[in-house]
């Protein structure tokens, strides 16, 4: 695995938060990386982007999760274009954001929230509590294993987010009525041999079937002749997803 970019390593500072109250009894602290706005206005509040990495970035170095979207957001031109806080928590090597088999075409959603997801929520809660976050502009996005985490967390707590962008993931269609309350843009490659494209199709179809209570119907982009790595084009500013995401605000 390659190292994250120099900009990501420089701008995403190390931090830690207590896991007390989140049901993580074997580890009292969660480590994370947080990028702050380049030139923060002390009187302003800023959006928060919560990024969930994929299976290949699991570990305990508190660094590998800075690949992909964090690298994009840490570029000088993107720090000017998208002033925000960005949170990246690393999932342990033996854990998952959601305890499912990604490659199966059909599976039963887990009944419990994973240890990794509880630690992620602890870190996000600490950032919101201690930084000048605009709570009407909290964005959730992730790729592959992280896409599954996005669908699950957004389905469980739709009121917490202004927009969700799951990339090549999958979720529980029973969450569709709650997810329909959110602006969503999902992306998947048609040739994905790691996470079947049917996962995203089923989620979008289920949300469309109940109608949208948000300001817009769910967006879905399927990239023809693209395999598992559809996140590289999706997270580039020219694709439009980032502009769309930062334009969203939480509604009542």
N, C-alpha and C positions, 0 to 999 in steps of 0.2 A: 504493500500500500504506500502510495506517495504521501509526502508531507503536505499539510494545508499550506496555502499561500502565505507569503511573508506578511501581507496586509491583514489576513485573518488572524494570524498568530499575534500580531502587534496590537490590534484593536479589540480583540475579544479577551477581556481581562478575566483572570481566575476569581472565582467566588465560591462560597459555600453557604448552606442554609440548614436550619434544623428540620428534621423530619418528624418532630413531635406533633402528634395529632393526625398523622397521615397513615398510621398503621404499619410503619416500618420499624420493627422492634430490634432488628439485628444491626442497624447502622444509624446512629443518631444524626449524621450529617450527610447531605448530598452536595457533591461538588458540581460546578457548572462553569460555563464561560458566558460572559455578558459583554456585548458591545454597546457603548453609549453614543449619543449623537456627537458628531464631530465638533460642533460649536453650540453647545446647549445654551438656551436662554433660561436664566434662573426663574423667570416668571411663567415659563411655558410648560405644558405637559406634552408628552410624546407617545406615538404608537409603540406597541410592543409586538414583535414578531417572535413566536415560539416555534422553533424548528426541531423536528423529530427526524433523526438520521436513520439510515438503513442498517441492515444486519452486518454488513461488512465493516462498519465503523464502531462496532461494539468493543469494549475493553475497559481499561482503568487508567489510561494515560491522560484523560481530560483534554485531549487534543484532536483525536481523529474525527470527532463529530463536527469539526470546523470545515470539513470538505463540502464542496458544492454550494448550497445557498449561502452559508456564512462567507465564503470566499467572494461571492458576487456582491453581497451587501457591504463588504469591507473595502471594495474598490473605492478609490477617491471620488470618482464621478458618481457612484451610487450613494455614497455617504452624503453628498450634496443633494442628490435627487430624492433620496428617501431618508430624511433624518428620523431616526428611531432608536429604540432599544431593541436588541436582538438576543434572544436566549437560546443557548444550545447546551443540553444536558446529555451526558453519555450513558447509554444503557450498558450494564455489565455483560460480559461475554456469554454467560449462560442464561441471560434473561431475554425477554421480549417485551415490547410495548403492549402487545396483546398476545395471549397464549393461544395461538392458532397455527395451523400448518399453511403457510402462504401459497404453496403450489397446488393445493387441492382445489378441484373445481367446485366442491361443495363441502361445507363444514358447519359444525354447531358452534355458535359464538360462546365464549366462556361466560360463566356466571359471576366471576369475581374480577376485580381490577388487579392487574399484575403489580408486583413489587416495583418494577421499573416505572410504571405509570404513576404510582403513588409518590415515588421520589421526584419525578418530573413535576407533579402538581405542587409538591412542597417547595421546589425551587421557584416555580412561577409565582406562587403565593407570596414568597419572600420578596421577589423583585417588585411585584405590584404594590406591596406594603411599604417598601423603602425607597422606591424611585418615583420620579414624577411621571407616572404612566397615565395616559388618557384611557380610562377604562372603557370608553366607547369605541376604541380603536385597537383592540387586541386581536391579532391575526394568528391563526394556527395553520401550519403547513408541514408536510413531511413526505419522504419518499420511501417507497417499497415497504419495509417493516414499519417505517414511520408513517406511511400512508394509512396503514391499518390503525395505528394509534390515533391519527387524526379523526378518522371516521368514528372510532369508539368514543373518544373524549368529547367530540362535538355532539354526538348523539346523547351522551349522558348529561352534558351541561351546555346546551345550546345558548343559554342566556349569557354565557361568559364571553362569547366571541362576536366580533364584527364580521368576520369572513373566515372561511376554511378552504384550503387548497390541498386536497389529498392527491399525491402523485403516485401512480401505479400501485394502489393499495386496494383494500376491500373492507367491507363492514357488514353489519347486521341490518337486513332490510326491515326488520321490525322497528328500527330507529327512524325510519323514514318520516313519520309525522313530526318528530322533533327536529330532524335535520331540515325539513321543509321551511322552517322558520329562519334559516340562515342563507346568506349569499354563499354559494359554493361554486368553485371551478375545479373540476377534476380533469386529470390528464392521464392517458395511458397509451402505450405503443401497441399496435396491432400484432406485432411479432414477439411479444413478451413471453419468454419461455420459463420465467421464474415465478411471476404472479399472473395468472391467466387474465386476459383483458375482460373476460366475462364478469369478474368481480366488480369493476367500475361500471360496466354496463348495467348490471343488476341494481346497483345502488342508485344510479341516476334514474333508471326506469321506475324504481319504487318511489322515489321522491316526486317525480313527475306525476305519478298516479294519484298522489294525495293532494297535489297542488301546492303552491308556494304561498306561505303567509308573509314572506319577506318582500322586499321591494323588487325582486327579480326572480325568474325561474333559474334552476341550476344550470350552470354552463358545463359543457363536456367537450373536450378536444381529444380526438383519437388520432394519433400520428401514424399514418400509413407507412408500412415497411420499416418501422422503428421497433427495436427490441426492448429489453428491460430498461435501459438507460434512456428514458424519455425526460428525465429531470434536467439534463444538461441544456436542451433547447428550451424547456418550459421555464426555467429560472432566468434565462437571459432577458434583460429589459425589453429587447425588441419583440419578444413573443407577446407581451402585453399583460401577462398574468400579474406581474408585480405592480404595474400601474393600476390595474383593476383592483388589486387587493388593498393598496394604500388609499384608494378612493372610497372604501366602504366604511360606514359608521354603524355601530350597534343601534338597533331600533327597539322600541318598547315591546 
